[in-house]
Amino acid sequence: MSPSIWQILLVLAIVILLFGPKRIPGLGKSLGEAIRGFKKGLNEDSEIDVTDASKKEQIHEASQSEKSRTGAEVKDKQESSSS
């Protein structure tokens, strides 16, 4: 069931009364930009990085220390097994 012409006109009249004729073009522009941004976000494959630079450094340092610690543990196991 589609809306009739009178229902559409009534909704448009209410919108004009609420927002005024000067603000309607700005609302339409904002709505269009939001829709374009949403579609662009759906089409992009990459993830958005929201971490701070300091958090990135902390994560990087933690992963480096984890790698070096794991490497030392492997060397210890190799030395103990070869003895």
N, C-alpha and C positions, 0 to 999 in steps of 0.2 A: 504494500500500500504506500504510494508515494504522496508527499505533501501537496496540497492544492496551492494554487496561486495566492489565495487569501491567507493561508497559513504562512507562506514565505513572506508576504508583505507585512504581516503582523510581526513576525520575528525581526525583520529589518527595521520597522518603526520602533520597536522596543530597543534595539541596539543603538539606533540614532538618538533616542531619548536618553539612554544611559551614558553613552560615551561622547555624544556630540559629533557634528559633522567634521570638525577639524581634526579629531583624534582617530577617526576611522582609517584614513590612509596609513597612518603610522602603525596601527594595530595590524593591518593587512601586511605591511612590509615586515614587521616583526614575526608574524606567523609564517610568512613565506621563508624567511631566513631560518627559522627554527626547523621547518620541514626539510629544507635543503641540508642543513647540518645533520639532522637525523638520518637522512638517506645516505649522506656521505659517510657517516659513522658506520652504517650497516654494510657499506661496500668496502670499507678499508679492512685489510687483513692484519695490519700491525696493531699491537697493543699500546695503550697510552701509559707512559711511565709517570707515575704520580709521586715517586719518592723524592725526597730532598737530596741535594748533593752530598750533604754530610752523612745522611743515612746510607747513600750509595757507597761512600768511602768506608763506613763502618762494616757494611756487608762484604765489601771487597777484602778488607783487612781480615775479617773473620774467616772468610773462605780461604785466603792465603795461609793463615796460621793453621787452619784445619788440614790443608793439603800438606804443609811442611811437617805437621805432627804425624799425620798418617804415613808420610814417606819415611819418617824416622822409625815408626813402629814396624814397618815392613823391613827396613834394614836390620833392626834388632832381631826380628824373627829369622831372617836369612842367616845372620851371623850365628845365632844359637842353633839353628838346624845344621849348619855346616860343621860345627864343632863336634 
